[in-house]
Amino acid sequence: MTIAPDDTSIVTAVTSMGRSLKLRVIAEGVATQEALAFLQAQHCDEAQGYFFSRPVLPQEFAKILKAGVSESSVVAHR
């Protein structure tokens, strides 16, 4: 998304539209620090993707929750 101008335009437009409608904007599929930085600059509310964690089995996710992993290590806020 940070390389192709069309992609950045779409992300910027969707993020702007969501914010103007007073909706929370959540990005899906964030895989790099650069993508996260771009989304933060666009005031995206939250993000998820391989940058934060690979998919985990339900049992592993339960262990993560029980371990008390801080929210900031799982999701990104603006």
C-alpha positions in Angstrom: 0.0 0.0 0.0 2.9 2.4 0.5 4.3 1.8 -2.9 1.5 2.0 -5.4 -0.1 5.5 -5.7 -3.5 4.0 -6.5 -3.4 1.9 -3.3 -2.4 4.8 -1.1 -5.2 6.9 -2.7 -7.8 4.3 -1.9 -6.6 3.8 1.7 -6.5 7.6 2.2 -10.1 7.9 0.8 -11.5 5.1 2.8 -9.9 6.2 6.0 -11.1 9.8 5.5 -14.6 8.6 4.7 -14.8 6.4 7.8 -13.6 9.2 10.0 -16.0 11.8 8.5 -18.8 9.3 9.3 -17.5 9.1 12.9 -16.7 5.4 12.4 -13.7 3.5 13.8 -11.3 2.6 11.0 -9.6 -0.7 11.3 -7.0 -1.8 8.8 -6.6 -5.4 7.9 -3.6 -7.2 6.5 -0.8 -4.9 7.9 2.5 -6.7 7.2 5.2 -4.1 7.6 6.3 -1.2 9.8 6.0 1.1 6.8 2.4 0.1 6.2 1.7 0.7 9.9 3.3 4.1 9.8 1.3 5.1 6.8 -1.9 4.0 8.5 -1.0 5.9 11.6 -0.4 9.1 9.5 -3.9 8.6 8.0 -5.3 8.4 11.6 -6.4 4.8 11.3 -7.8 3.7 14.6 -6.6 0.1 14.8 -4.8 -2.5 12.6 -4.2 -6.2 12.4 -2.0 -8.4 10.3 1.2 -10.4 10.1 3.2 -7.4 11.4 1.6 -8.0 14.8 1.2 -11.8 14.7 0.8 -14.7 12.4 -2.5 -16.5 12.7 -2.7 -18.7 15.8 -4.9 -21.7 16.7 -7.7 -21.0 19.1 -5.9 -22.9 21.9 -2.8 -20.7 21.4 -5.0 -17.5 21.4 -6.5 -18.6 24.7 -3.0 -19.0 26.1 -2.1 -15.5 24.9 -5.2 -14.0 26.6 -4.6 -15.9 29.8 -1.0 -14.7 29.9 -2.2 -11.1 29.9 -0.5 -9.9 26.8 -0.8 -6.1 26.8 -3.2 -4.6 24.3 -0.5 -2.5 22.8 1.4 -5.6 21.7 -1.6 -7.0 19.9 -3.2 -4.0 18.2 -1.9 -0.6 17.2 -3.7 2.6 18.1 -3.2 5.9 16.6 
